[in-house]
Amino acid sequence: MNGNSVHVLRLSQWVDNWDNFDFDEEAKRRKPEPYFYLFSMEATRLRQYSDVYRRDRSPKMLKVSSGHVKKVEQHE
């Protein structure tokens, strides 16, 4: 396995008697997916994928929604 691979398990979550249930999206009862996926990875790798960062608590820096850091003028 190379450094970019993740082992994933595909698990069935479907119960046969669910086939008898009336799934109505208008009543917010949509049919669930028959499978879900389970995986595990190191927290450092997950942070890289999810753009989680350590906060800079300095009052001179501000992280804007685009992900860029911008300098803020302080008025005294």
Backbone as a ProteinNet text record, in pm:
[ID]
protein_1_A
[PRIMARY]
MNGNSVHVLRLSQWVDNWDNFDFDEEAKRRKPEPYFYLFSMEATRLRQYSDVYRRDRSPKMLKVSSGHVKKVEQHE
[TERTIARY]
84.9	0	88.6	65.3	146.4	90.1	157.8	119.3	-11.9	-68.1	-192.6	-314.3	-296.6	-408	-470.4	-599.8	-673.6	-754.3	-743	-825.4	-965.8	-1065.6	-1205.2	-1286.4	-1375	-1468.1	-1605.7	-1668.9	-1806.1	-1896.7	-1984.3	-2068.1	-2214.9	-2286.7	-2429.6	-2503.9	-2596.6	-2678.9	-2826.7	-2854.3	-2992.7	-3050.7	-3171	-3243.9	-3358.1	-3374.8	-3472.3	-3613.9	-3660.4	-3798.7	-3814.7	-3707.2	-3717.4	-3782.1	-3775.4	-3836	-3988.2	-4048.6	-4193.3	-4234.5	-4139.5	-4167.9	-4191.4	-4285	-4314.5	-4223.2	-4126.6	-4033.6	-4092.6	-4119.8	-4180.8	-4090.4	-4025.5	-3933.6	-4003.9	-4130.6	-4204	-4225.4	-4235.7	-4249.4	-4111.5	-4007.1	-3868.3	-3829.9	-3875.4	-3841.8	-3788.2	-3673.4	-3616.8	-3551.9	-3542.2	-3483.8	-3335	-3286.5	-3144.4	-3058.2	-2934	-2838.4	-2820.6	-2802.2	-2788.8	-2653	-2556.1	-2421.8	-2371.1	-2275	-2198.2	-2051.6	-1964.3	-1820.8	-1751.9	-1654.7	-1581.7	-1433.1	-1361.2	-1217.1	-1150.5	-1019.8	-941.8	-816.6	-776.3	-651.3	-595.3	-467.1	-401	-458.3	-464	-519.8	-440.2	-309.4	-229.7	-267	-294.3	-334.2	-474.1	-565.1	-700	-697	-611.1	-598.2	-553	-461.3	-413.7	-528.4	-613.6	-724.4	-835.5	-854.9	-969.4	-935.5	-813.5	-769.3	-789.8	-766.1	-769.9	-634.9	-635.3	-511.8	-507.5	-388.7	-372	-401.9	-478.3	-516.2	-396.8	-392.2	-295.1	-369.2	-337.3	-410.9	-359.7	-264.6	-212.5	-319.8	-337.3	-441.7	-411.4	-290.7	-253.6	-296.3	-336	-367.8	-514.3	-575.4	-715.3	-729.5	-788.9	-811.1	-948.8	-953.8	-1080.8	-1136.1	-1262.7	-1331	-1266.1	-1191.4	-1127.4	-1007.4	-970.3	-857.3	-728.7	-731.4	-611.7	-600.8	-478.3	-454.2	-428.9	-490.9	-475.6	-439.3	-353.9	-309	-418.5	-439	-542.5	-474.6	-516.7	-463.7	-526.3	-444.9	-495.8	-501.5	-614.4	-630.3	-627	-545	-535.5	-599
-117.8	0	123.1	215.3	337	439	553.1	655.2	723.8	708.1	776	685.1	561	465.1	456.7	429.2	409	281.8	191.2	70.2	107.5	64.1	96.8	-31.8	-42.5	-154.3	-106.2	-180.4	-150.1	-247.6	-192.4	-274.5	-257.7	-367.7	-364.7	-317.2	-224.2	-178.4	-205.6	-285.1	-308.5	-427.8	-411.3	-519.4	-557.3	-685	-730.4	-678.9	-669.1	-624.6	-474.4	-401.4	-260.7	-251.3	-359.3	-358.9	-339.5	-371.3	-358.6	-218.5	-132.7	1.4	98.7	191.4	292	412.9	429.4	542.5	658.6	768.3	884.8	1005.1	1053.6	1165.8	1291.9	1311	1429.4	1428.1	1310.1	1297.6	1289.4	1319.6	1313.8	1174	1075.9	936.4	873.6	920	863.3	728.4	649.6	516.3	529.9	465.7	475.9	399.7	438.7	366.9	225.5	126.9	-10.1	-37.1	49.9	29.1	156	137.7	250.5	208.9	305.4	281.3	316.1	234.6	253.1	251.7	349.8	353.1	415.4	403.6	460	522.6	636.5	698.6	781.6	812.4	893.8	1035.1	1096.2	1231.2	1333.2	1317.8	1413.8	1409	1290.8	1277.1	1333.6	1309	1362.2	1515.4	1574.7	1720.5	1772.9	1701.6	1744.5	1745.3	1645	1635.4	1735.8	1768.4	1850.1	1996.1	2036.6	2175.2	2227.4	2138.6	2180.3	2241.5	2350.4	2421.4	2464.6	2490.5	2543.3	2691.7	2737.4	2878.5	2966.9	3081.4	3183.9	3283.2	3286.3	3368.9	3512	3542.5	3678.4	3772.3	3890.5	3982.8	4046.8	4028	4090.6	4008.2	3882.7	3794.9	3752	3739.3	3699.3	3602.1	3488.5	3390.7	3418.2	3448.3	3477.1	3350	3351.6	3229.9	3162.9	3237.4	3175.2	3091.4	3096.9	3018.6	3097.4	3219.9	3302.5	3379.6	3406.7	3485.4	3628.5	3720.3	3858.9	3939.9	4038.3	4122.1	4222	4243.4	4334.9	4451	4571	4690.1	4700.7	4729.5	4748.6	4896.3	4941.9	5081	5088.1	5178.5	5191.1	5316.8
0	0	0	-93	-95.1	2.5	18.9	115.5	86.4	-34.4	-68.9	-64.3	-22.9	-21.4	116.5	117.6	242.7	227.1	324.1	322.4	365.9	288.6	316.1	319	416.8	423	379.1	290	248.5	323.2	406.5	492.7	455.9	459.3	430.1	553.6	535.5	647.2	619.8	517.1	477.2	551	603.7	668.9	574.3	547.9	447.4	469.3	594.1	613.5	586.6	560.8	517.9	378.8	300.8	167.7	175.5	289.6	307.9	352.7	379.7	430	314.7	332.4	231	252.2	165.2	173.7	93.8	162.7	100.9	124.8	18.4	33	79.7	42.2	86.4	237.8	296.6	441.4	507.9	430.3	477	524.9	449	475.7	348.7	307.1	184.2	214.1	112.3	126.1	157.7	262.6	295.6	195.4	189.3	104.8	160.8	74.5	123.8	189.4	167.1	220.1	287.7	377.8	428.5	428	438.8	427.7	558.8	596.5	720.1	687.5	740	718.7	839.7	843	952.3	891.9	947.3	903.6	1017.4	1006.2	1108.3	1107	1224.1	1237.1	1154.8	1146.1	1068.9	921.4	871.4	731.2	707.7	801.3	790.5	791.5	874	876.5	740.9	676.1	544.2	443.5	447.1	352.3	382.1	508.9	546.7	570	549.3	563.2	705.7	803.8	943.4	974.8	1047.8	1074.7	1220.7	1270.1	1404.5	1401.6	1497.3	1501.5	1535.1	1469.7	1503.7	1591.9	1719.1	1813.7	1817.5	1731.8	1728.4	1676.6	1739.4	1695.1	1560.1	1507.9	1381.1	1260.1	1282.4	1170	1176.8	1061.3	1052.3	936	960.4	852.9	794.2	667.1	600.8	540.4	498.4	455	334.6	254.8	138.1	178.5	307.8	354.1	356.3	308	307.2	438.3	476.8	597.2	555.7	627.1	590.8	713.9	695.8	805.6	839.8	969.5	1016.5	1088.6	1054.8	1121.3	1260.2	1358.5	1493.8	1523.7	1575.6	1615.4	1767.7	1818	1964.4	2011.7
[MASK]
++++++++++++++++++++++++++++++++++++++++++++++++++++++++++++++++++++++++++++

